[in-house]
Amino acid sequence: MIADRKIVWQHHPHRYDRPFLQPLALAIVCAVFVGLILTMGILDLRRSENTLEGFMENQGRRIVGVVERLAEENLKTMIQASQRAAGGSFRPMTEEILSPQIFLTEKVVEMAREIDNQWKRAHLSASYIRHYAEANNLWLVAVLNAWGEVIQMSRPLPNEPAGISKLKRPIPEGAPDLFAKLGRLKVGFIALRRPDASGTIVIALDREGTRYWGTRVSVEKAIEKLGEGQGLVYLTVRDPKGLQLGQTGELPKEWGKDDPLPAMVLAGTVGMQSRKVPYGGKHILEIVAPLKLDGKIAGIIRIGLDRGNTDEILAENRRNMFVFLALVALIALLSMWLLYHNQNRHMAGIVEMTRQLEKAERLSSLGQLAAGVAHEIRNPLNAISMASQRLKRECAPQDEERRREFEGMATVIRDEIRRLNGIIEEFLTFSKSRRLVLRESPLQELLGKIVQLISAEAADRGITLKTDWETVPLVIPMDMDKLQQAFLNFIKNAMESISGEGTVTLSIRKPRKGWVGVQITDTGCGMSTEEVERIFNPEYTTKEKGLGLGLTLSHEIIRGHGGEIRVLSRKGAGTTFEILLPTERPTNGKGARTE
C-alpha cells in the first residue's frame, strides 16, 4: 500500500465504552472522608487556638495579679507612711516606704508645673483651672500672686462667697488665710512657689481625691515595676468614673458609650473576658478584667497581648492540615482512577467473553441449522453434477470449436458444484479447527480464474473489473480452493458496495521481505473507522439478507495461510483491502499441512 496512508487493522478487541459506576460510590466515600478530615482539622485548629488563647489568658491573669499585688502594697505603704507622720513621734522610714510618697509628690509637682507653664503663656483662665481640676480629680486648684492674693480658683471654699479672696499677710510671713481654711476643712494641700517668687500654686485633695491619687500612684508604680516584655502590647487601668489610673503602650481605640462590658465588669457580673481585636494591621488578644484592691473592685484593667507566636503556630497547623488534605485528595483521586481503570478493563473482558459466548452460540445454532439443510442441498447438487456429466457425454456439439467451448463450460459447472459442496462442508465445520492443504501454486492463475467466474456478474451490475499484475508467475504456498473462496468474498463485498456503475481493481504488489500483497480496490460507498473495526466480526452485517459470514470466513482463511489483512477506507471514497501472504511455507505448521 501507499506508505503515507493510514492503516486500520481489522482485529481489535471490543471496547467497553460505558463507564463503570462504582467509582462514583468511591468518590462519595472519599468526599465524605475528606469532609470528615476537614471538619476534624477545623475542630483541631479551634481546639489549638482555644488552648493557646488559654495560655495567653493565664498570662493575662498573672499580669493582673501582679498589678493588683503591687498596687495594694504601694497603697498600704502610703497609708502606713501617713499614719506614722500623724503619730507625732519620730519613726524612721525606709526607702521602700517613702518611695510611693515621693512618687505622689512628684506627680503633684508635675501638675503644678503644667499649670505654671499655662500661666507663663498667659493661657490661664477660670475655665482652664476648673476643667483641669475636674479632669485630674483635684478638690481645689488655686493660683496666688506674690502678695498672697488669689488670682484664680477652681471652686469657692465652703462658707465663703464666690470671688477672689485676698490674704492679709504675705506668704513668706506665715500661713495665709487660705491655708488656714484648708487646714480647718481637713483637706490636704501642697503649695509650690514659682521659681521667680512671683506667685504660688496650691493643689488640694479631699478624701476622695487622695484615695484616687493614692490608687493612681500605686497602680502607675506597679506598672512601672512590671516593666515591658511578656508579649505586652498595652496595659491601661481606669477607675469606675473612667479616669485613668495608669497606662503603658497605645490603645487601639477607646470603648464606646454603648459598650456594656465596662458596666458588667464593674458590677461584678462578668469576670475576666478575652477577645481578638485588630491592632496595627494584625490581631492581638485583649483581656478585660476587674482591678480589685482590698477585695473591692477599684477599676477596670485592659491588657493587650501579642498573638505573634500563636498566629504562627496556627498558620503552620493550618498549612499542615491543607497539605494533608491535598495528599488525601490526591490518593483518593489516584485510587478512583485505578479502580475505574481496572474495573472497566475487567468489565470489558467480561463483555468480550459474553460476546464470544454469543458468537459461539450463534455459530453453534448455524451449525445445527446447516446440519439440517445440508442433506437437502447435497441432493440437488448431486443431481446437477450427474446431469452436467450426462450433458457433457451425450450432448456435446459436433463442431470442434463449439465442442471445446461446451466442454469448458461443463468443466466449470462440475468444478463449481464441487466447490459448493466444499463450502457446505466448510460451513458445517466453521467453528472447529481446520487444517489447510498448502500447495505451491501461481497466484496469477488463481486470480485469473476468479475474474473469469465473476466477470459476467460484474458486467450485469455495470461494474468494470480491472487487473494489474505481471505475467511472470508468482508461486506461493496456498490452499487454492479456500483462498479462491476468500478472494471471491472480498470481490463480491467490493461489488456490493457500489451502487450503479463503478470499478473494482485487482492488483498484485511486488514481493518484499517475504510477503506478497494482493489489493482489491473499489469505488464504492466506503466505510467509517467504526465499521472497519467490526466488519470481520461474525455478528456484524450490513446486508438485509445473508448471515454476514463472508468476510469472517475470508479472515479465517487468510490467517490460516499465515497472512494479514489491512483495510483503508473513507466514507464515500471507496475501500481498499490489502491481503498480505507469505511467499514461503509457514514454519509453525498451525492449522495447515503442506503437500
C-alpha positions in Angstrom: 0.0 0.0 0.0 1.0 3.7 -0.3 3.3 4.5 2.7 1.6 7.7 3.8 -1.8 6.2 4.1 -3.4 5.3 7.4 -3.7 1.6 8.2 -6.7 0.3 10.1 -6.3 -3.2 11.5 -9.2 -5.4 11.4 -8.6 -7.5 14.6 -9.2 -5.3 17.6 -10.7 -6.3 20.9 -14.2 -4.9 21.6 -14.1 -1.8 23.7 -16.5 -1.3 26.5 -17.5 2.3 26.3 -20.0 2.6 29.1 -18.4 4.0 32.3 -18.3 1.8 35.3 -20.4 3.5 38.0 -18.7 2.0 41.1 -16.0 4.8 41.3 -18.9 7.2 41.8 -19.6 5.5 45.1 -15.9 5.6 45.9 -15.9 9.3 45.1 -18.8 9.9 47.5 -16.9 7.9 50.2 -13.7 9.8 49.5 -15.6 13.1 49.6 -17.2 12.2 53.0 -13.8 11.1 54.2 -12.1 14.3 53.1 -15.0 16.2 54.7 -14.6 14.4 58.0 -10.8 15.1 57.9 -11.5 18.8 57.1 -14.1 19.0 59.9 -11.7 17.3 62.3 -8.9 19.6 61.2 -11.0 22.7 61.7 -12.1 21.4 65.1 -8.5 20.7 66.0 -7.4 24.2 64.8 -10.1 25.7 67.0 -9.1 23.5 69.9 -5.4 24.5 69.4 -6.5 28.2 69.2 -8.5 27.9 72.4 -5.6 26.1 74.1 -3.1 28.8 73.0 -5.6 31.6 74.0 -6.0 29.8 77.3 -2.2 30.1 77.9 -2.4 33.8 77.0 -5.4 34.2 79.3 -3.4 32.6 82.1 -0.5 35.0 81.3 -3.0 37.9 81.5 -4.3 36.6 84.9 -0.7 36.6 86.1 -0.2 40.2 84.9 -3.5 41.3 86.6 -2.5 39.5 89.8 1.0 41.2 89.8 -0.6 44.7 89.2 -3.1 44.1 92.0 -0.5 42.8 94.4 2.0 45.6 93.7 -0.7 48.3 93.8 -2.0 47.0 97.1 1.5 47.0 98.6 2.1 50.6 97.4 -1.3 51.7 98.7 -0.7 50.1 102.1 2.8 51.7 102.2 1.4 55.1 101.6 -1.3 54.6 104.3 1.4 53.4 106.7 3.6 56.4 105.9 0.7 58.9 106.5 -0.2 57.2 109.8 3.5 57.4 111.1 3.6 61.1 110.1 0.3 61.8 112.0 1.6 60.0 115.1 3.7 62.9 116.4 6.7 60.8 117.4 9.8 60.2 115.4 9.7 56.9 113.4 12.4 56.2 110.9 11.1 55.3 107.5 12.7 53.1 104.9 13.2 54.0 101.2 10.6 51.5 100.4 8.0 53.3 102.5 9.0 56.7 101.2 9.0 55.7 97.5 5.2 55.9 96.9 5.1 59.2 98.8 7.8 60.7 96.8 6.2 59.4 93.6 2.9 61.1 94.6 4.7 64.3 95.4 6.4 64.2 92.0 3.0 63.8 90.3 1.6 66.9 92.2 4.7 68.9 91.4 4.4 67.8 87.7 0.7 69.1 87.7 1.8 72.4 89.3 4.5 72.9 86.6 1.9 72.2 83.9 -0.3 75.0 85.4 2.7 77.2 85.7 3.5 76.8 82.0 0.0 77.8 81.1 0.4 80.8 83.4 3.7 81.8 81.5 1.9 81.6 78.2 -1.0 83.7 79.5 -3.4 80.9 78.9 -4.5 80.7 82.4 -8.3 81.2 82.9 -11.0 80.3 85.4 -12.4 77.7 82.9 -9.0 76.1 82.4 -8.4 75.8 86.2 -11.9 74.4 86.7 -11.6 71.8 83.9 -8.1 70.9 84.9 -9.2 70.2 88.5 -12.2 68.1 87.3 -10.1 66.1 84.8 -7.5 65.2 87.4 -9.9 64.7 90.3 -8.4 67.6 92.4 -10.5 69.1 95.1 -9.0 72.6 94.6 -6.6 74.3 92.3 -5.7 77.9 93.3 -3.2 80.4 91.9 -1.9 83.2 94.2 0.1 86.2 93.2 3.3 87.4 95.0 1.2 89.2 97.7 -0.9 86.2 98.5 -4.0 87.3 96.6 -6.0 84.6 94.9 -5.9 85.2 91.1 -7.8 82.0 90.0 -9.5 79.3 92.0 -11.3 76.2 90.7 -14.1 76.3 93.3 -15.2 78.6 96.2 -14.4 77.5 99.7 -17.3 76.5 102.0 -18.9 79.4 103.9 -17.2 81.9 101.7 -18.8 83.8 98.8 -17.5 83.2 95.4 -14.9 85.5 94.1 -11.3 86.4 94.6 -10.1 86.1 98.2 -7.2 88.2 99.5 -4.7 87.2 102.0 -3.9 89.6 104.9 -0.2 88.8 105.1 2.4 87.8 102.5 3.0 84.1 102.1 6.6 84.1 103.4 5.5 85.7 106.6 3.3 82.9 107.7 0.2 80.8 106.9 -2.3 82.8 104.8 -6.0 82.6 105.4 -6.4 80.2 102.5 -4.1 77.7 104.1 -5.7 78.1 107.5 -9.2 77.4 106.0 -7.9 74.3 104.2 -6.5 73.1 107.4 -9.8 73.6 109.2 -11.5 71.7 106.4 -9.1 68.9 107.0 -8.1 69.0 103.3 -4.5 68.1 102.4 -2.8 70.5 100.1 0.6 71.4 98.6 1.7 74.9 97.9 4.5 75.5 95.4 6.2 78.9 94.9 7.2 79.9 91.4 10.9 80.0 90.8 10.9 83.8 90.4 8.8 84.2 93.6 6.0 85.9 91.5 3.3 83.7 92.9 2.2 80.4 94.4 0.2 77.4 93.0 -1.9 75.5 95.5 -3.3 72.0 94.9 -5.6 70.5 97.5 -7.0 66.9 97.7 -10.0 65.8 99.7 -10.5 62.2 101.0 -11.9 61.0 97.6 -9.1 62.8 95.6 -6.5 61.5 98.0 -7.7 57.9 97.5 -7.9 58.4 93.7 -4.3 59.8 93.6 -3.1 57.2 96.0 -4.6 54.5 93.9 -3.3 56.0 90.7 0.2 56.4 92.1 0.1 52.9 93.4 -1.0 51.5 90.0 1.5 53.5 88.0 4.2 52.5 90.3 3.1 48.8 89.9 3.0 49.2 86.1 6.5 50.8 86.1 7.8 47.9 88.2 6.1 45.4 86.0 8.1 46.7 83.0 7.8 45.7 79.4 8.1 42.3 77.6 6.0 39.3 78.2 4.3 40.0 74.9 2.6 43.0 76.4 1.4 45.5 73.8 -0.5 47.8 76.1 -1.9 47.9 79.6 -4.3 50.5 80.9 -6.3 50.9 84.2 -9.4 53.1 84.6 -11.3 53.8 87.8 -15.1 53.4 87.9 -15.6 57.0 86.7 -13.4 56.3 83.7 -10.4 58.3 84.9 -7.1 56.9 84.1 -5.1 55.2 86.9 -2.2 54.1 84.8 -1.2 53.2 81.2 1.6 51.8 79.1 1.5 51.4 75.4 -1.0 52.8 72.9 -4.6 51.7 73.0 -6.3 50.6 69.7 -9.4 52.6 70.5 -11.5 53.7 73.4 -14.7 51.9 74.4 -17.9 53.3 73.1 -20.6 54.6 75.3 -22.9 51.8 74.2 -20.4 49.0 75.1 -22.0 47.1 78.0 -18.7 45.3 79.0 -17.3 48.0 81.4 -20.5 48.3 83.4 -20.8 44.5 83.6 -17.2 44.2 84.8 -17.6 47.0 87.4 -20.8 45.4 88.6 -19.0 42.1 89.2 -21.4 40.1 86.9 -18.6 39.3 84.5 -15.1 38.1 85.3 -12.2 38.2 83.0 -13.1 38.4 79.3 -10.8 37.9 76.3 -11.4 38.8 72.7 -9.4 39.1 69.5 -9.1 42.8 68.3 -7.3 44.4 65.3 -4.2 46.4 66.1 -1.7 47.8 63.7 -2.6 45.6 60.7 -2.6 42.4 62.8 -4.7 40.9 65.6 -4.0 40.9 69.3 -5.7 39.3 72.3 -7.3 41.8 74.5 -8.1 40.8 78.1 -10.5 42.8 80.2 -10.7 42.2 84.0 -11.7 44.0 87.2 -8.9 45.5 89.3 -9.5 44.5 92.9 -7.8 46.2 95.8 -8.6 45.1 99.4 -11.2 42.8 97.9 -13.2 45.6 96.3 -13.4 46.5 92.6 -11.3 49.6 92.2 -11.3 49.8 88.4 -11.0 48.1 85.1 -7.8 46.8 83.6 -7.3 46.2 79.8 -4.3 44.2 78.7 -3.3 43.7 75.0 -1.1 40.6 74.4 0.8 39.9 71.1 -0.6 36.9 69.3 2.5 36.6 67.1 3.6 33.1 68.2 0.1 31.9 68.5 -0.8 33.0 65.0 2.4 31.5 63.6 1.6 28.2 65.2 -2.0 28.3 64.0 -0.9 29.2 60.5 1.6 26.3 60.4 -1.1 23.9 61.7 -3.4 25.2 59.0 -0.8 24.7 56.3 -0.1 21.2 57.5 -3.8 20.4 57.5 -4.2 21.6 53.9 -1.2 19.7 52.8 -2.5 16.6 54.5 -5.9 17.2 52.8 -4.3 17.6 49.4 -2.4 14.4 49.9 -5.6 12.6 50.9 -7.5 14.0 48.0 -4.6 13.0 45.6 -4.6 9.5 47.0 -8.4 9.3 46.7 -8.3 10.5 43.1 -5.5 8.0 42.3 -7.5 5.2 43.9 -10.6 6.2 42.0 -8.6 6.3 38.7 -7.0 2.9 39.4 -10.4 1.4 40.4 -12.1 2.9 37.3 -9.4 1.7 35.0 -9.2 -1.8 36.4 -12.9 -2.3 36.8 -13.6 -1.1 33.3 -10.8 -3.3 31.9 -12.3 -6.3 33.8 -15.8 -5.3 32.6 -14.6 -5.0 29.0 -13.1 -8.5 29.4 -16.4 -9.8 30.7 -18.3 -8.1 27.9 -15.9 -9.6 25.4 -16.3 -13.0 26.9 -20.1 -12.5 26.7 -19.8 -11.6 23.0 -17.6 -14.6 22.3 -20.2 -16.8 24.0 -22.9 -15.2 22.0 -20.8 -15.7 18.9 -20.2 -19.4 19.8 -23.9 -19.9 20.5 -24.8 -18.3 17.1 -22.2 -20.4 15.3 -23.5 -23.5 17.1 -27.0 -22.6 16.0 -25.8 -22.0 12.5 -24.0 -25.3 12.5 -27.2 -27.1 13.7 -29.2 -25.3 11.0 -26.6 -26.2 8.4 -26.7 -29.8 9.5 -30.4 -29.9 9.0 -30.4 -28.5 5.4 -27.1 -30.0 4.3 -28.8 -33.1 3.0 -31.4 -31.1 1.1 -28.6 -29.0 -0.5 -26.4 -32.0 -1.4 -29.1 -33.9 -3.2 -29.8 -31.2 -5.8 -26.0 -30.7 -6.2 -25.6 -34.4 -6.9 -28.4 -34.3 -9.4 -26.9 -31.2 -11.1 -23.5 -32.9 -11.2 -24.9 -36.1 -12.8 -26.8 -34.0 -15.3 -23.8 -32.0 -16.2 -21.8 -35.2 -16.7 -24.5 -36.6 -19.0 -24.8 -33.4 -21.0 -21.0 -33.4 -21.4 -21.1 -37.1 -22.5 -24.3 -37.2 -24.7 -25.0 -33.6 -25.9 -21.6 -32.3 -27.0 -21.8 -30.3 -30.3 -20.3 -31.8 -33.4 -18.4 -28.6 -34.3 -14.9 -28.9 -32.9 -14.7 -25.3 -31.7 -18.1 -25.3 -30.1 -17.3 -28.7 -28.6 -14.2 -27.3 -26.8 -16.3 -24.4 -25.5 -19.0 -26.7 -24.4 -16.6 -29.0 -22.6 -15.0 -25.9 -20.9 -18.4 -24.7 -19.6 -19.2 -28.2 -18.4 -15.9 -28.4 -16.6 -16.6 -25.1 -14.9 -20.1 -26.3 -13.8 -18.5 -29.5 -12.4 -15.8 -27.6 -10.6 -18.3 -25.1 -9.1 -20.5 -27.9 -7.9 -17.5 -29.5 -6.2 -16.6 -26.1 -4.7 -20.2 -25.6 -3.5 -20.1 -29.0 -1.8 -16.8 -27.9 -0.2 -18.3 -24.7 1.0 -21.1 -26.6 2.7 -18.6 -28.7 4.5 -16.7 -25.6 5.4 -19.8 -24.0 6.8 -20.6 -27.1 8.9 -17.1 -27.2 10.4 -16.6 -23.4 10.7 -16.5 -23.4 14.5 -14.0 -26.2 14.5 -10.3 -26.3 13.8 -9.4 -26.7 10.1 -6.2 -27.7 8.5 -5.3 -26.2 5.2 -3.7 -28.2 2.4 -0.9 -26.0 1.1 0.5 -26.5 -2.4 2.9 -24.3 -4.4 0.6 -22.6 -7.0 0.8 -19.5 -9.1 -1.1 -16.5 -7.7 -1.9 -15.1 -11.1 -3.7 -18.3 -12.2 -5.9 -18.2 -9.1 -6.9 -14.5 -9.6 -7.5 -15.1 -13.4 -9.9 -17.9 -12.6 -11.7 -15.7 -10.1 -12.0 -12.9 -12.7 -13.4 -15.4 -15.3 -16.0 -16.6 -12.7 -17.1 -13.1 -11.6 -16.9 -11.1 -14.9 -20.4 -12.0 -16.1 -22.0 -10.9 -12.8 -19.9 -7.7 -12.8 -21.0 -6.9 -16.3 -24.6 -7.3 -15.4 -24.1 -4.8 -12.5 -22.3 -2.3 -14.7 -19.1 -2.8 -12.8 -15.7 -2.8 -14.6 -13.1 -5.3 -13.5 -9.5 -4.2 -13.8 -6.4 -6.3 -13.3 -2.8 -5.2 -12.7 -0.1 -7.8 -12.3 3.0 -9.1 -14.2 2.8 -12.1 -16.5 5.7 -13.8 -14.7 4.1 -16.5 -12.5 4.4 -15.7 -8.8 4.3 -19.1 -7.0 3.4 -19.1 -3.3 2.1 -21.9 -0.9 -1.7 -21.8 -0.8 -4.9 -23.9 -0.5 -6.3 -22.9 -3.8 -9.9 -23.7 -3.2 -10.1 -21.9 0.2 -8.0 -18.9 -1.0 -10.3 -18.6 -4.0 -13.3 -18.6 -1.7 -11.7 -15.8 0.4 -10.9 -13.6 -2.7 -14.3 -14.2 -4.1 -15.8 -12.9 -0.8 -13.7 -9.8 -0.9 -14.5 -9.1 -4.5 -18.3 -9.7 -4.0 -18.2 -7.4 -1.0 -16.5 -4.7 -3.1 -19.1 -5.1 -5.9 -22.0 -4.9 -3.4 -20.6 -1.6 -2.0 -21.0 0.0 -5.5 -24.4 1.4 -6.4 -24.7 1.8 -10.1 -21.5 1.9 -12.3 -18.1 1.6 -10.7 -14.8 -0.1 -10.9 -13.1 -3.0 -8.9 -9.4 -3.3 -9.4 -7.3 -6.4 -8.6 -3.6 -5.9 -8.4 -0.5 -7.8 -7.1 2.2 -5.9 -5.4 5.8 -7.0 -5.9 7.1 -9.4 -3.2 9.0 -7.6 -0.4 10.7 -9.1 2.6 8.9 -12.5 2.3 5.5 -11.0 1.6 3.3 -10.5 -1.5 0.3 -8.2 -1.4 -2.9 -8.5 -3.3 -5.0 -5.3 -3.4 -8.7 -5.2 -4.1 -9.9 -1.6 -4.6 -13.4 -0.4 -5.2 -15.1 2.9 -5.9 -18.0 2.1 -3.6 -19.6 3.9 -0.6 -16.6 3.4 1.7 -16.8 2.8 5.5 -16.2 4.7 8.7 -13.5 3.7 11.2 -16.0 2.1 13.5 -17.4 0.0 10.6 -13.9 -1.1 9.6 -13.2 -2.3 13.1 -16.4 -4.5 13.0 -16.5 -6.0 9.5 -14.7 -9.1 10.5 -16.9 -10.0 13.4 -19.4 -12.7 12.6 -22.3 -11.0 14.3 -21.9 -7.8 12.2 -23.5 -7.4 8.8 -25.0 -4.5 6.8 -26.9 -6.8 4.4 -30.6 -7.2 4.6 -30.2 -10.8 3.6 -27.5 -13.2 4.5 -25.6 -14.3 7.6 -22.7 -11.9 7.3 -20.1 -14.7 7.4 -18.3 -14.0 4.2 -15.6 -11.6 5.4 -15.3 -13.6 8.7 -14.6 -16.8 6.6 -12.1 -14.9 4.5 -10.4 -13.6 7.6 -10.0 -17.1 9.0 -8.7 -18.4 5.7 -6.1 -15.7 5.4 -5.0 -16.2 9.0 -4.7 -19.9 8.2 -2.3 -19.1 5.4 -0.2 -17.0 7.9 -1.3 -13.8 6.2 -2.6 -10.4 7.3 -5.4 -8.1 6.1 -5.2 -4.4 6.0 -8.1 -2.1 5.3 -8.0 1.5 4.1 -11.4 3.1 3.7 -13.0 6.6 3.6 -16.7 7.2 3.7 -17.9 8.0 0.2 -14.5 7.4 -1.4 -14.2 3.7 -1.7 -12.3 0.9 0.1 -9.0 -1.0 -0.4 -8.4 -4.4 1.0 -4.7 -5.5 1.0 -4.1 -9.2 1.6 -0.5 -10.0 2.6 0.5 -13.6 2.0 3.9 -15.2 2.9 6.0 -16.2 -0.1 7.4 -19.1 1.9 5.8 -22.0 3.7 4.9 -21.3 7.4 7.3 -22.8 9.9 4.9 -23.2 12.8 2.5 -25.6 11.0 -0.5 -24.4 13.0 -3.8 -25.1 11.2 -2.2 -26.2 7.9 -0.3 -29.0 6.3 1.8 -28.9 3.1 2.0 -31.3 0.2 
